[in-house]
Amino acid sequence: MLSYDIVIVGGGSAGLSAAVAAHDAGTGSILVLEREPRLGGILNQCIHNGFGLHSFKEELTGPEYAARYIQMADDRKIERMLSTTVLDVSPKLVVTAVSAEQGVFQIEARAVILAMGCRERPRGALNIAGCRPAGVYTAGCAQKLVNIDGWLPGREVVILGSGDIGLIMARRLTLEGAHVQCVAELMPYSGGLRRNIVQCLDDFDIPLLLSHTVVGIEGKKRVEAITLAQVGESLRPIPGTEKRYSCDTLLLSVGLLPENELSRQASVELSPVTRGPLVDESLETSVDGIFACGNVLHVHDLVDFVSEEAAHAGRKAAEYVQAGQERRPRREDELEVRVSGGVRYTVPSRISPSSMDERLVLRLRVGQVFEDCYLSVYAGEKRIVHRRRQVVAPGEMQEITLRRSQLEGLEPGSHLHVLVEGE
Ligand SMILES: Cc1cc2nc3c(=O)[nH]c(=O)nc-3n(C[C@H](O)[C@H](O)[C@H](O)COP(=O)(O)OP(=O)(O)OC[C@H]3O[C@@H](n4cnc5c(N)ncnc54)[C@H](O)[C@@H]3O)c2cc1C
């Protein structure tokens, strides 16, 4: 059986950044397994700019951003197997994969990093009434058709869901000559970044209809029209508000789901909120030696933060391998991170102060829009973080930096509490 110190599942931005960081932290043998014929993941189809502002202080396109990391992996001669799909990861860190060249084969690892990304929520998950004609696409699928395959999926388009991919596709399709009639969003706020609403909708006079949803699709062979209706507070359509839009295409941008079938097979405990693995301060999952990062862990808005998080996972996996038998038993002084008051989740959700670096970035999302508020962290009764924010919204991931000194001395078994406060 093949044997590597670290096996990384997925060669997108998370997998590549983790590989580079693990190499730079001194790991000898690293293997990246990628099911597509090229590295880079979803960035390869994101040909718009806006990537890398944080990491490289430059505005890059998705493929340019990916190319930087591929070059770093090439410079370090990090091994990769392309067109190779991982079928199974066992709790004992045996990875089973398949490729046309090698058939089914197994690799023994001392640590595994899960970096499989996410997939889009499909039409089937939405229960939209009406026919089943051609012309209903997820926004990411349309992005691939336009940007990689050179096909325009339709001419008269309605988009359901105001996540970033939907917003970016509204602009992309407009630039390619299609007419985007509107973007409809179920919630009373957009799921995308503010900058994308301005640059992709406002700049092109594309209306954003908040609190609206699709209640019907017409057309036998191809979409001929869709009906939108306003929704009330219960998110149910309000009778009498229906409006019919003649169109040939409906794009769905209604959420991303971390791709965690392999994590489940490996007995990794998953969060019911993020649907990604529950991890500690090292981004190690509930299974010893299995780490997770990027969109498979929780959905990110910006790739720069994916790269930063994945580099942390890579360094920690390297430390794990180097520690070998000397490894400290986990969870001795672990603190649980609890959320309330509008915060939906944090990553990590467990922190061991003795194992954390001097500083730890806690990433979180809120469940609704809050203006002029504070993000607070309590350790027992004591408030240890109180950060003012003009606005926090579900579409924008928030970060809080914790210092080790703030957590040392807390009773083992106690918890941290993260919430949004008015003052
Ligand atoms: C359609 C879409 C468009 C996006 N557009 C933007 C954007 O414009 N700007 C932005 O900042 N962010 C965008 N994002 C977010 C983007 O996904 C992240 O910023 C980042 O690129 C995610 O990196 P990742 O490595 O976690 O996932 P991915 O880039 O998805 O990489 C995961 C990789 O794992 C591989 N993989 C999965 N399962 C297996 C398996 N079993 N075996 C082997 N390989 C496997 C996949 O083939 C893929 O290459 C977009 C996301 C999506 C889904």
PDBQT file of the ligand as one rigid body, heavy atoms in Angstrom, charges set to zero:
ROOT
HETATM    1  C1  LIG A 501     -20.051  27.870  -8.095  1.00  0.00    +0.000 C 
HETATM    2  C2  LIG A 501     -19.207  28.635  -7.102  1.00  0.00    +0.000 A 
HETATM    3  C3  LIG A 501     -18.738  29.920  -7.417  1.00  0.00    +0.000 A 
HETATM    4  C4  LIG A 501     -17.980  30.648  -6.498  1.00  0.00    +0.000 A 
HETATM    5  N1  LIG A 501     -17.574  31.903  -6.806  1.00  0.00    +0.000 NA
HETATM    6  C5  LIG A 501     -16.788  32.587  -5.913  1.00  0.00    +0.000 A 
HETATM    7  C6  LIG A 501     -16.316  33.882  -6.204  1.00  0.00    +0.000 A 
HETATM    8  O1  LIG A 501     -16.666  34.431  -7.232  1.00  0.00    +0.000 OA
HETATM    9  N2  LIG A 501     -15.497  34.525  -5.310  1.00  0.00    +0.000 N 
HETATM   10  C7  LIG A 501     -15.083  33.926  -4.141  1.00  0.00    +0.000 A 
HETATM   11  O2  LIG A 501     -14.285  34.519  -3.359  1.00  0.00    +0.000 OA
HETATM   12  N3  LIG A 501     -15.539  32.697  -3.844  1.00  0.00    +0.000 NA
HETATM   13  C8  LIG A 501     -16.379  32.032  -4.696  1.00  0.00    +0.000 A 
HETATM   14  N4  LIG A 501     -16.839  30.812  -4.395  1.00  0.00    +0.000 N 
HETATM   15  C9  LIG A 501     -16.463  30.304  -3.118  1.00  0.00    +0.000 C 
HETATM   16  C10 LIG A 501     -15.268  29.406  -3.366  1.00  0.00    +0.000 C 
HETATM   17  O3  LIG A 501     -15.766  28.115  -3.411  1.00  0.00    +0.000 OA
HETATM   18  C11 LIG A 501     -14.222  29.508  -2.302  1.00  0.00    +0.000 C 
HETATM   19  O4  LIG A 501     -13.824  30.846  -2.262  1.00  0.00    +0.000 OA
HETATM   20  C12 LIG A 501     -13.053  28.555  -2.520  1.00  0.00    +0.000 C 
HETATM   21  O5  LIG A 501     -12.613  28.570  -3.835  1.00  0.00    +0.000 OA
HETATM   22  C13 LIG A 501     -13.415  27.189  -2.061  1.00  0.00    +0.000 C 
HETATM   23  O6  LIG A 501     -12.259  26.408  -2.052  1.00  0.00    +0.000 OA
HETATM   24  P1  LIG A 501     -12.294  24.906  -1.588  1.00  0.00    +0.000 P 
HETATM   25  O7  LIG A 501     -10.939  24.380  -1.875  1.00  0.00    +0.000 OA
HETATM   26  O8  LIG A 501     -12.836  24.802  -0.223  1.00  0.00    +0.000 OA
HETATM   27  O9  LIG A 501     -13.367  24.226  -2.541  1.00  0.00    +0.000 OA
HETATM   28  P2  LIG A 501     -13.301  23.898  -4.107  1.00  0.00    +0.000 P 
HETATM   29  O10 LIG A 501     -12.668  24.972  -4.879  1.00  0.00    +0.000 OA
HETATM   30  O11 LIG A 501     -14.696  23.495  -4.473  1.00  0.00    +0.000 OA
HETATM   31  O12 LIG A 501     -12.315  22.632  -4.169  1.00  0.00    +0.000 OA
HETATM   32  C14 LIG A 501     -12.686  21.358  -3.736  1.00  0.00    +0.000 C 
HETATM   33  C15 LIG A 501     -11.984  20.356  -4.626  1.00  0.00    +0.000 C 
HETATM   34  O13 LIG A 501     -12.152  19.061  -4.077  1.00  0.00    +0.000 OA
HETATM   35  C16 LIG A 501     -12.342  18.164  -5.158  1.00  0.00    +0.000 C 
HETATM   36  N5  LIG A 501     -13.027  16.985  -4.633  1.00  0.00    +0.000 N 
HETATM   37  C17 LIG A 501     -14.244  16.918  -4.045  1.00  0.00    +0.000 A 
HETATM   38  N6  LIG A 501     -14.540  15.658  -3.701  1.00  0.00    +0.000 NA
HETATM   39  C18 LIG A 501     -13.483  14.904  -4.067  1.00  0.00    +0.000 A 
HETATM   40  C19 LIG A 501     -13.207  13.507  -3.982  1.00  0.00    +0.000 A 
HETATM   41  N7  LIG A 501     -14.073  12.651  -3.442  1.00  0.00    +0.000 N 
HETATM   42  N8  LIG A 501     -12.018  13.066  -4.478  1.00  0.00    +0.000 NA
HETATM   43  C20 LIG A 501     -11.117  13.918  -5.032  1.00  0.00    +0.000 A 
HETATM   44  N9  LIG A 501     -11.346  15.252  -5.144  1.00  0.00    +0.000 NA
HETATM   45  C21 LIG A 501     -12.510  15.730  -4.669  1.00  0.00    +0.000 A 
HETATM   46  C22 LIG A 501     -13.159  18.965  -6.157  1.00  0.00    +0.000 C 
HETATM   47  O14 LIG A 501     -13.057  18.440  -7.470  1.00  0.00    +0.000 OA
HETATM   48  C23 LIG A 501     -12.537  20.345  -6.030  1.00  0.00    +0.000 C 
HETATM   49  O15 LIG A 501     -11.502  20.560  -6.948  1.00  0.00    +0.000 OA
HETATM   50  C24 LIG A 501     -17.638  30.078  -5.267  1.00  0.00    +0.000 A 
HETATM   51  C25 LIG A 501     -18.097  28.791  -4.963  1.00  0.00    +0.000 A 
HETATM   52  C26 LIG A 501     -18.872  28.080  -5.839  1.00  0.00    +0.000 A 
HETATM   53  C27 LIG A 501     -19.391  26.694  -5.470  1.00  0.00    +0.000 C 
ENDROOT
TORSDOF 0
